[in-house]
Amino acid sequence: MKKKKRSWAEPYKIKTVELIEMKDLKEREEAIVEAGFNTFLLKSKDVYIDLLTDSGTSAMSDLQWAAMMRGDESYAGSKNFYELEDTVKKFYGYKHLVPTHQGRGAENIMSQILIKKGDFIPGNMYFTTTRLHQEMAGGQFIDVIVDEAHDPENTFPFKGNVDIEKMQELVDRVGADRVPYISLEGNVNMAGGQPFSIANLKELHAFCKKHNILIMLDATRTVENAYFIKIQEKGYEDKSIEEILLEICSYTDGCTISAKKDCLVNIGGFFACNDDEIYRRAQNLVVIYEGLHTYGGLAGRDMAAMAQGIRESVMFEHQQARVGQVKYLGEQIRDYGVPIVEPVGSHAIFLNAGKILSHLDQDEYPAQTLSAELYIENGIRSMERGNVSAGRDPGTGQNRRPKLELIRLTIPRRVYTQAHMDVVAESVAAVYERRKNIKGLEMTYEPEYLRFFQSRFKRKK
Ligand SMILES: *Cc1c(COP(=O)(O)O)cnc(C)c1O
């Protein structure tokens, strides 16, 4: 008799489907050459399973679509703004809300308000747009994540934690008055979707209070972080995701968020905070870059869908299936012997391209190469997170050559089935088998900012 087990299943049934098509091998090869071996430049019609990002790619629920019909498209004071403000207050706990068109809009506003030229901004690993806005405001990013996060094989369960000693070193070196805030990210994207623990956050909170440093949360995946706390931090087993989320936010002073992730919408973001003066300045800046402070670059219907998405995001069954599907894919890939970042995080499987293509120099862009090969193999679109994403050091002008040279297979929320995950794992295994014959890439075009989006490559001879 088969071993008894209890599986989870998706907490929804499917009402609408979108057909997808697999191009043949010759067409895929032509498409990747035309895209300059950059998966960001592929046309989505040429992609079979799209794991480029979990950003804005979620399937909305019937309740979210219904909410969109209730969009109040008044220029000023839309009722959807006040609903969203109440929802953010209820689930994240912040007093003030400034909507933005997406996460980077909020990052721009916050960086301009809080950073002075010559300041230092510590963070639990960088995020591309976040760091760029810090630099553009005159700040310098300092990585203070625990060392475990830089080791793709270390299975420490809270690789998103802040190393308080690194905070202390920074404060000793530059003085606390040059450190306006720490940028604290939930389920750290660039580390593989790894959570911080509440115990670590409490310690950080005490440290920051002592030195008068604000904690600004990048709350983009903090609901997922709350789920991880529930399932793996002692003392939190019996708390709801909702309670844990509120507790996390209570130790922070405000947040930026890309609502295109946790919040289950296709577009949107916001800045939120408790301080009245910071709010007043954010309200003033948002009209320059985004729109009036009651819509911030969003339609009323977008805010309505976001409020409903936030309510759905904290449901246990949703996170269990979301994180469960990612874990399932990770297990399939690991079973083929392919090196991945451990432990598996919330939103993606990261393949260790540096190890898989260890015969390539890092300046031959192993991760960019692997990502192109996976597309050629079976029409699967992934993303580079390595030397190309890390960019050049503004001081030396050299490639940053980060420790982690990865590709990310990012799972959109509520979009693909377990059968899709099986196909993905089999394709990864097929590329892995022929890895020794894979040649590296050479960059032929490099844009000035966030080069990974638009740079172009050709195969090395
Ligand atoms: C996506 C993302 C952002 C930027 O948000 P956009 O909505 O893409 O502008 C910022 N921080 C993290 C951690 C993200 O994943």
The ligand as a MOL file (V3000), in Angstrom:
LIG
                    3D

  0  0  0     0  0            999 V3000
M  V30 BEGIN CTAB
M  V30 COUNTS 15 15 0 0 0
M  V30 BEGIN ATOM
M  V30 1 C 10.5160 44.2480 -7.6940 0
M  V30 2 C 11.2390 44.7640 -6.5570 0
M  V30 3 C 11.4370 46.1360 -6.3700 0
M  V30 4 C 11.0780 47.1720 -7.4110 0
M  V30 5 O 9.7400 47.2030 -7.6800 0
M  V30 6 P 9.1060 47.5480 -9.1140 0
M  V30 7 O 7.6570 47.4310 -8.8780 0
M  V30 8 O 9.6370 46.5490 -10.0880 0
M  V30 9 O 9.5380 48.9380 -9.4560 0
M  V30 10 C 12.0620 46.5440 -5.2020 0
M  V30 11 N 12.4770 45.6790 -4.2780 0
M  V30 12 C 12.3360 44.3550 -4.4360 0
M  V30 13 C 12.8230 43.4320 -3.3800 0
M  V30 14 C 11.7160 43.8470 -5.5750 0
M  V30 15 O 11.5990 42.5230 -5.7240 0
M  V30 END ATOM
M  V30 BEGIN BOND
M  V30 1 1 1 2
M  V30 2 1 2 3
M  V30 3 2 2 14
M  V30 4 1 3 4
M  V30 5 2 3 10
M  V30 6 1 4 5
M  V30 7 1 5 6
M  V30 8 2 6 7
M  V30 9 1 6 8
M  V30 10 1 6 9
M  V30 11 1 10 11
M  V30 12 2 11 12
M  V30 13 1 12 13
M  V30 14 1 12 14
M  V30 15 1 14 15
M  V30 END BOND
M  V30 END CTAB
M  END
